[in-house]
Structures are given as structure tokens and as C-alpha cells.
């Protein structure tokens, strides 16, 4: 690992953290936590709803976090929760009309901003960004789960 490698890792992670802070600030500006924004975002576009398990998979949140967010959204009347006939342990979460009204402007704006920011790249740059980000995430996941550090100077 070179000094340049460390500098670039720092810069990449700094940009990632800046993006997280941007989402966090945006969510707070609209009266919600960032994790809630991510949940209402996936639910908004899932017209038929989805299970809590699917929400966890799509948002990378824990079951406990999703359960708490869903309970809060349910208390506000923004979602419905229905047992699934084939597996009563699984529950289908679906936005209500009030829920869609509550988050539509916020969700559509953040989606527009993401889509527009990506459209400012050429198709080749988009593919490169996605491919490299996917590889970085795969490498990082492998190294984080590794029990020992192998430092190569």
C-alpha cells in the first residue's frame, strides 16, 4: 500500500461521507431522519408494497431499525401492515395515500437530483463510476470481514 493509495482512500471516503451528510441534511430539512427517508423512498416506488425483509435488503438497514421506522410510519397513518397469508411471520408494508402525500415531493426531488447528477456524466463515465464503486464495495466488504490485517507497505 502506497502513500497515494492512502490519500485516495481518504478522498473517496470523504466524498462518500459528504454524500451521507447531504442526505442526512436533506432528510432533516424535511422533518425526518435519513434512515426514514431511505425507507419511504423504497416504499414510495413499490406500489404494491414490500415486506420488511425486502426493505432491509434494499436499504441495508437492520430488522430492528426497519421495524422501528415502520411502527412510526404506521402510527402516523403513512403505511399499512398486513400479514402475508403464505407466511404470517412476514408482513407486507404499503404506503397509504396520506403516506404518499407526506413524502412524494421529498422522494421525487431526491430521485430527480440523483438521476440528474448521474446524467451529467457520459454513459462511459456512468459505467466506470458504477463498476469501480461496485468493486471498491466488494473489496471493502471482504477486508472488513477478514479477521487479520495484512499490511503491505
N, C-alpha and C positions, 0 to 999 in steps of 0.2 A: 504494500500500500504506500503510495507516494503522498507527499505534501499536497500536490494538486488534487489527488483523489479525495483527501480530507476536506479541502476547500470546496470542491464541487458537491460533496455530500452535504456539507453545511449549507451551501447556497440552495440546493434542491429542497432540503428540509425546511429552510427558511421560507421559501416560496410556498410550500405546502402549508406551513403554519400560518402564513399570511392569508391563504385562501380559507383555512378554517376560521380564522379571526373575522374575515369578511362575511362568511356565512353566519357566524355567531352574532355579529353586529346587526346584520340584516334581520335575522330572526327576532332579536331583542327589540329592534325598532318597530317590529310588527307584533309585539306582545307575546312572543313565545320563545322557548328555548330552542337551540339549534337541533337537538335530537328530535324534538317535536316537529320542527319544520321538515326534517328528513322523513319522518313517518307520514305526516299529512301529504307530503309530496308524492310518495308512492301510492298512498290510498286514493288521492285525487285522480290519478290516472288509471286506477284499477276500477273501472266502472262496476264490475260485478263483485268487488271487494277481494279480500285475500285473507289467508289465515295468519295468525300471529307468527307462526313458524316462517311463513313466506316473508312477512315484514322483517323479521330478524335477519333472514338471509339477504334481503335486498338492501337493508340499511346498515348491516354489520353491528347491530345493537344486540345486547343480551336479552334473554327471555324476560328477565326481571324488569329491565328498562322499558321494553315494549309493553309489557303488561301494565306498568305504572302509567305510561303515556296513554294507552288505550282506556284505562279506567278514568283518567282525567277527561279525555275526549268524550267518553260515554256520559260522564256526569254533566258535561256542558251540552249534551244533546247533539254532538257533532258526528257521532258514529253509532251504529247498531252492532250488537254482538249476538250471533246466532250459533247454536251448536250445530255441528255438521252431522247429518243422520248416519253416515257411514262410520264416523269416528267421533263420538261425543266428547272426547278429550280435546279435539281440535275445534276451534271456534272461528267462524267467518266474520271478519270485520269489514263493515261497509260504511262509507260516508253517507250521512243524511243530507237532505237539501240544505239544512242550516249549516252543516259542516262544510259543504261545497261553497256556500256563500261566504263563510268565515275565512276560508283560505284561498279561494280562487285567484284573487288579484295577486296575492303574495306568491303563490306557487307559479302562476303563469309568468309573472315578471322574472322570477329567478331562472325559470326554464328558458325564457327568451334571452336573458343575459348570458347564460351558459352556451346556448346554441349560437348566439351572435358572436361571442368571444371565439368559439371554435371556427366559425365561418370566416374569421379574419385570417386564418391560416389557409394555405393552399391545400388541396387534397393530399398531396405528398407529405406536407408538414403535419397534417392531421394524423395520417397513418404512422408517421415516425414518432410523434408525441405519444400516441396510444401504445404502440409497440414497445417503446422504451420505458414508459411508465409501467406497463404490464410486467416487463422483465425486471425492473427495479423492485416492484412489489413482490414478485416471485422470489427473487434473491434475498430480499429483506426478511420475508416470511421464513425462508429456510434458515437463515443465520440467527434470527431471533429465537427459533425453536431449538437451535443447536445448544448443547449443554456446555461446551467449552469454546473459548475464543482462540482462534489461531491467528496470531498477529504476524503479518508478513510486512516487513519494513523494506 
